[in-house]
Amino acid sequence: MAVFILVHGAGDTAWSWHRLAAVLRKRGHEVIAPDLPGDDESLTLVDYADAVVDAVGGRRGGIVVGHSFGGFTAPIVAEKLTADTLVMLAAMIPMPGESPNEWWSNTGFAAAVEAQAARDGGLTGNDDPFVGFYHDVPRGLAEEAMSRERAHPSAASMAAPWPLTAWPSVPTRFVVCTEDRFFPSALLRELALGRLGVVADEIRASHCVALSRPDELASMLVEYAAEVHRS
């Protein structure tokens, strides 16, 4: 049995993981997926990481998964827990001292979106959330996801430099969603290789893969956990 610690992205709650969590639990694994604090503009990335560590309850290890903006929080959690593996899922990859606000321009995000939109006819970066985010998510689930959006992360967490001085000494995997219309897959592959030295794995899905492809994603995560036990 593996323990999966799931760190959600911006605007989300633990609900965003519920389909994936159900599959993992059915396969005999433990899942910890806390709601990160919202509606408090003074909280920092360290506060978010501490909330996850508190939810874990004093244990160490586990497979930490960070989705999207959760990529700024998950490595801090992984370091605090001495995680077995860190999985960055369609995630922002921070550099030491880089704030989330700086990440967008530092990585060339806008140019990457523009280039991909030119290739796919404007699907990437589309303002319609059913096109840009949830195009492969069942409509009812997509509507519920939007109804659950909240004020997270805070202004303080967006402005403050990422607190780690180096990437944690934890085996790291990166998963690119090949149909991601928010973070272009080419951009994330480049960042995974350039910033982490990691060749990204792929899953055919939108940015909201935990809602749209829970079975396929669970299989990837379980295999990562199995690799830990084989090593």
Secondary structure, 3 states (H helix, E strand, C coil): CCEEEEECCCCCCHHHHHHHHHHHHHCCCEEECCCCCCCCCCCCHHHHHHHHHHHHCCCCCCEEEEECCHHHHHHHHHHHHCCCEEEEECCCCCCCCCCHHHHHHHHCHHHHHHHHHHHHCCCCCCCCHHHHCCCCCCHHHHHHHHHCCCCCCCHHHHHCCCCCCCCCCCCEEEEEECCCCCCCHHHHHHHHHHHHCCCCEEECCCCCHHHHCHHHHHHHHHHHHHHHHHC
